[in-house]
Amino acid sequence: MYKKLLPEIQEQINEDKKARKESPFKTQNQEVLRRDSSRDKENLWRPAFVRDTEKILHLPVYNRYADKTQVFSFYKNDDITRRALHVQLVSRIARSIGSVLGLNTDLIEAIALGHDIGHTPFGHAGESFLSEIMEKEIGVFFNHNIHSARVLDVIFKRNISLQTLDGIICHNGEFELKEYKPVSAPKSAEEGFARFDSQISDCDTKGNDAIKKLVPITLEACVVRICDMIAYLGKDRQDAITAKIIEKENDFSTSGIGVFNAEIINNLTVDIINNSYGKNYLLLSAESFEALKQAKKRGITVSCDLNYRKKLWSKEKAGKVMGELMGYVDYCIANEE
């Protein structure tokens, strides 16, 4: 069943559009904060956050999205989702929601396209193995969201905006919430990057305990965070059916958000807009939030990290492969050359 916008919400949105009313919660281009404010000035054809998107797209590591499967490693099938498609789906869904809410869709796109750029191969299992190795060898944890920001900010030094980097480290879609509300934005680049650098350090040394406490500074980042989940819930199930891991009739979700990918995307999008329009936070209805939790709980098994995935490869095999690969890479994983 495909849900629709409430008539009163749709009417309000149309009235606001006619009046060209702008959301007071939109991140404005002139609010952009960079480490080096003397560079990357916006102009008419390259606004502030479009510059971030273009910098991300032109990085050599962006091409590596194409070779990383989203869930099913060691499975040869061109129809299985790669991360290149996943980040595009996140961007598309998030921009659809952000556009209706009157937010900055350029910022949304930059966060979405960059949010997994530091992800390991082999999905979250690969991330877990690499983190175990790094903790043992050098005493720090590996988290793909933190490494994604590190790739852009430290390794390639692209002067990416704080708003985009913040959205990337705060995107972690493993922690579902009923309400997503940003914290107060910093008043200056100095204040903002001091806080950001401290967060990076905490995540390196404390791992998930620090990751769970990350809250973005923009509503745009909140949209990307929830759309990361929306993008993979139904798509992972589609991939599981394609890979013959589960049957098409396999029950996946409660009736609150639907069973198949198109239903899930539509129904969660509609629910977010119905409950969030005109607010300084995102809100899911109680029904949709409960359905999301249940679908995600069951989706974790569909995502195969340690359940269905063992039909394709074992944890031991994955660990052996990751351990052997570590002998050929540096801590930074990528470099300018």
DACOR-V735884 format. One record per backbone hydrogen bond with DSSP energy under -0.5 kcal/mol. NH is the residue of the N-H (numbers start at 1). CO is the residue of the C=O. E is the energy in kcal/mol with one decimal. If there is no record, write none. Layout:
BEGIN
NH,CO,E
NH,CO,E
END
This chain:
BEGIN
3,1,-0.6
10,6,-2.6
11,7,-2.3
12,8,-2.0
13,9,-2.5
14,10,-2.2
15,11,-2.3
16,12,-2.5
17,13,-2.1
18,14,-2.2
19,15,-2.1
20,17,-1.1
21,16,-2.9
26,23,-1.2
28,26,-0.6
31,28,-1.6
32,29,-1.6
37,35,-0.7
39,36,-1.3
43,46,-1.2
51,47,-1.7
52,48,-0.8
53,49,-1.9
54,50,-2.5
55,51,-2.3
56,52,-2.3
57,53,-2.6
58,54,-1.8
59,56,-1.2
62,59,-1.3
63,59,-0.6
63,60,-0.9
64,61,-0.9
65,62,-1.5
66,63,-1.3
67,64,-1.0
68,65,-1.4
69,67,-0.6
70,81,-3.1
73,71,-1.3
75,72,-0.8
76,74,-0.5
77,75,-1.0
80,77,-1.7
83,65,-0.8
83,68,-2.9
84,65,-1.0
85,82,-0.7
86,82,-2.1
87,83,-2.6
88,84,-1.0
89,85,-2.5
90,86,-2.6
91,87,-2.2
92,88,-2.7
93,89,-2.6
94,90,-2.6
95,91,-2.5
96,92,-1.8
97,93,-2.0
98,94,-3.2
99,95,-2.5
100,96,-1.4
101,97,-2.2
102,98,-0.6
102,99,-0.7
103,98,-3.1
105,103,-1.1
108,104,-1.8
109,105,-2.2
110,106,-2.0
111,107,-2.3
112,108,-2.6
113,109,-2.7
114,110,-1.4
115,111,-1.1
117,114,-1.4
119,116,-2.2
125,122,-0.8
126,122,-1.7
127,123,-1.6
128,124,-2.2
129,125,-2.4
130,126,-2.5
131,127,-2.2
132,128,-2.1
133,129,-2.1
134,130,-2.7
135,131,-2.6
136,132,-1.9
137,133,-2.5
138,134,-3.0
139,134,-0.9
139,135,-0.8
140,134,-0.9
141,204,-3.3
143,141,-0.5
147,143,-2.6
148,144,-2.2
149,145,-1.5
150,146,-2.2
151,147,-2.7
152,148,-1.5
153,149,-2.9
154,150,-2.5
155,150,-2.4
156,151,-2.1
158,152,-2.4
162,33,-3.2
165,161,-2.3
166,162,-3.2
167,163,-1.8
168,164,-1.9
169,165,-2.2
170,166,-1.7
171,168,-1.0
175,172,-1.0
176,174,-0.6
180,282,-2.4
181,179,-0.5
183,216,-2.5
192,188,-2.4
193,189,-3.1
194,190,-1.7
195,191,-1.9
196,192,-2.3
197,193,-2.8
198,194,-1.7
199,195,-2.1
200,196,-2.3
201,197,-2.1
202,198,-2.3
203,199,-2.5
204,200,-2.1
205,201,-1.9
206,202,-2.8
207,203,-1.6
209,206,-1.3
210,207,-1.4
211,207,-2.0
212,208,-2.4
213,210,-1.1
214,211,-1.6
222,218,-1.2
223,219,-1.9
224,220,-1.9
225,221,-2.3
226,222,-1.9
227,223,-2.1
228,224,-1.7
229,225,-0.8
230,226,-1.9
231,227,-2.5
232,228,-1.1
233,229,-2.2
234,230,-0.7
236,232,-2.5
237,233,-1.0
238,234,-2.1
239,235,-2.4
240,236,-2.3
241,237,-2.0
242,238,-2.5
243,239,-2.7
244,241,-1.3
245,240,-3.0
246,240,-1.2
250,247,-1.7
257,254,-0.8
258,254,-0.9
264,260,-2.6
265,261,-2.5
266,262,-2.3
267,263,-3.2
268,264,-2.2
269,265,-2.0
270,266,-2.7
271,267,-2.1
272,268,-2.5
273,269,-2.2
274,270,-2.8
275,271,-1.8
276,272,-1.2
277,273,-1.9
279,276,-2.4
282,180,-2.8
284,178,-2.3
289,285,-2.6
290,286,-2.2
291,287,-2.2
292,288,-2.9
293,289,-2.4
294,290,-2.2
295,291,-2.9
296,292,-2.8
297,293,-2.4
298,294,-2.3
299,295,-2.5
300,296,-1.7
301,297,-0.7
302,298,-1.6
303,299,-2.8
304,301,-1.0
305,300,-0.8
308,301,-1.2
310,307,-1.3
311,308,-2.2
312,309,-2.3
313,309,-2.4
318,314,-2.4
319,315,-2.7
320,316,-2.3
321,317,-2.4
322,318,-2.7
323,319,-2.5
324,320,-2.2
325,321,-2.3
326,322,-1.9
327,323,-0.5
327,324,-0.9
328,325,-2.4
329,326,-0.9
333,330,-0.8
334,332,-2.1
END
